Amino acid sequence: MRKDHRPYAVKKAYLRFQKLYARHFLKPQFAQVGKGAFFIKPWHVEVFGGPVTLGDHVTVIATADRKVRLSVWSDRPERGAIRVGSCSLLCPGVRVSSAAAVSIGSSCMLASGVYITDGDWHGIYDRVSIGRSQPVSLAENVWVGDSAIICKGVAVGANSIIGAGAVVVGDIPANAVAAGNPARVVKMLDPAAPVTTRADWYADPAGLARDFETLDRANLAHNTLGHWLRTLLLPLRGD
């Protein structure tokens, strides 16, 4: 289906159902969820262990074939935690695993298939232990590209970009672009240049919600229930 054929009322009902599902089944699994957190297909988000906390206006997008998995597993009760800062975005297939601590700053963007781990999960010689673990931290406004891997002990500075498919095993400074395996800094950004972040986008949450509703009403205005059902049951070329 190349376009959304749902009537506006059907889409609104679906969004309400997502919110109800997230509130009833998913949010109780977190230690804390901030205001305005938004889950797309929350039934495909998996939380294991804890504590896992989400800040305000975090967006989590999951799909059936690319679940979002946030897992905490440690051999010591005082260790292991995942914190996602306000206005951050987790795309389909993101996995975060913690045995020590993973801190993701505000306005970060994790693209599809990103994996962040603070542990080895097996020792080199003791294959039944969880191995070594060291905290991972992403400062504010970090963008991690598709399928990148960030390993234990890594700190990524503010505003930096991790290229698609990169494997990050060492610290990345602020305002840098890093790529490759192992990842290396390939470019430095201008720290004086103005940067628009997801926090700026959420500066007026009520206004943003109104804008989305106006867009949905306009895009779905001519959709009818009968046409939508037909596209589901008897899809035609061009639907």
Secondary structure, DSSP 8 states (H G I E B T S, - for coil): --S----HHHHHHHHHHHHHHIIIIIGGGSSEE-TT-EEESGGGEEEESS-EEE-TT-EEE--SSS-EEEEE--SSTT---EEE-TT-EE-TT-EEEESS-EEE-TT-EE-TT-EEESB-SS-SS-TTS---B--EEE-TT-EE-TT-EE-TT-EE-TT-EE-TT-EE-S-B-TTEEEETTTTEEEEE--TTS----HHHHTSSHHHHHHHHHHHHHHHHTT--HHHHHHHHHS--TT-
